Amino acid sequence: MNASTSSYRETVRSLAAAQKGKASGAPLYSVMVNRPVGRLLAAACYRAGLTPNQVTGISALCSAIGVAVLLAMDPSWVSGILVWFLLALGYAFDSADGQVARLRGGGSPPANGWTMWWIA
């Protein structure tokens, strides 16, 4: 797929068609929320010309800022929502990096999810 000739919608459709199925034991949140949001982010990142490593960096940055907010702010509704948003966004970008790699013709096979467990 070529980012300059395909539309955002075509890119999302391509990712949806290539999406790995529900793995046995996969958390419902990952299957129903994180993968679809990651797909939308992956399409945008791919069209913007970002590499998978850059997407991983965005994921790490969102997560790190979320943890920093958690440590720096007093507990409140505002800080709780901000931390939730940043950590959820980091997790969605974590889903997007592999999808960007597949769009670019690299990366691991769709069924390979060992990196999440290795890093955790």
C-alpha positions in Angstrom: 0.0 0.0 0.0 1.2 3.5 -0.8 0.4 6.3 1.6 0.4 8.9 -1.1 -2.1 7.1 -3.4 -4.5 5.6 -0.8 -7.1 7.5 1.2 -7.3 7.3 4.9 -10.5 5.2 4.6 -8.7 2.8 2.3 -5.8 2.5 4.7 -8.2 1.8 7.6 -10.0 -0.9 5.5 -6.8 -2.5 4.6 -5.8 -2.7 8.2 -9.2 -4.1 9.2 -8.9 -6.8 6.6 -5.4 -7.8 7.8 -6.3 -7.6 11.5 -5.4 -10.6 13.5 -8.4 -12.4 14.9 -9.3 -12.6 18.6 -6.6 -14.6 20.2 -7.6 -17.1 22.8 -7.5 -15.3 26.1 -7.2 -11.8 24.6 -8.7 -9.2 26.9 -12.0 -7.8 25.7 -10.7 -4.3 26.0 -7.9 -5.1 23.6 -10.1 -6.7 21.0 -13.1 -4.3 21.2 -11.4 -0.9 22.0 -7.6 -0.9 21.7 -7.2 -2.6 18.3 -9.9 -0.5 16.6 -8.5 2.7 18.0 -5.0 1.6 17.2 -6.1 0.9 13.7 -7.3 4.5 13.3 -4.1 5.9 14.8 -2.0 3.5 12.6 -3.7 4.7 9.4 -3.1 8.4 10.4 0.6 7.7 11.3 1.2 5.7 8.1 -0.3 8.5 6.0 1.8 11.0 7.9 5.0 9.0 7.0 5.8 8.0 10.6 7.9 4.8 11.1 6.9 2.1 13.5 9.7 3.2 15.9 8.4 6.8 15.9 4.9 5.4 16.7 6.5 3.4 19.6 8.1 6.6 20.8 4.8 8.4 20.8 3.3 5.5 22.8 6.2 5.6 25.3 5.9 9.4 25.6 2.1 9.3 26.3 2.5 6.6 28.9 5.5 8.4 30.6 3.5 11.6 30.8 0.5 9.7 32.2 2.7 8.2 34.9 4.3 11.7 35.6 0.8 13.2 36.0 -0.1 10.4 38.3 2.9 11.1 40.5 2.8 14.9 40.3 -0.8 15.8 40.7 -3.0 15.5 43.7 -5.8 12.9 43.3 -8.9 14.5 41.7 -11.4 13.9 38.9 -9.3 16.0 36.5 -6.0 14.2 37.3 -7.8 10.8 37.1 -9.3 11.5 33.7 -6.0 12.9 32.4 -4.0 9.9 33.6 -6.6 7.5 32.1 -6.6 9.3 28.8 -2.8 9.4 28.5 -2.3 5.7 29.5 -5.2 4.6 27.2 -3.7 6.7 24.3 -0.2 5.2 25.0 -1.7 1.7 24.8 -3.6 2.5 21.6 -0.3 3.8 20.0 1.3 0.6 21.2 -1.2 -1.3 19.2 -0.6 1.0 16.2 3.1 0.5 15.8 2.9 -3.1 14.6 0.0 -2.1 12.2 2.2 0.7 10.8 5.0 -1.9 10.3 2.6 -4.2 8.4 1.4 -1.4 6.2 5.0 -0.5 5.4 5.7 -4.1 4.5 7.8 -5.0 7.5 7.2 -6.1 11.0 6.3 -9.5 12.4 3.5 -11.8 11.4 0.0 -10.6 12.7 -0.1 -13.4 15.3 3.1 -12.4 17.0 2.4 -10.4 20.2 5.4 -11.4 22.2 6.8 -7.9 22.5 4.0 -6.7 24.8 4.8 -9.5 27.2 8.6 -9.1 26.9 8.5 -5.4 27.7 5.9 -5.8 30.5 
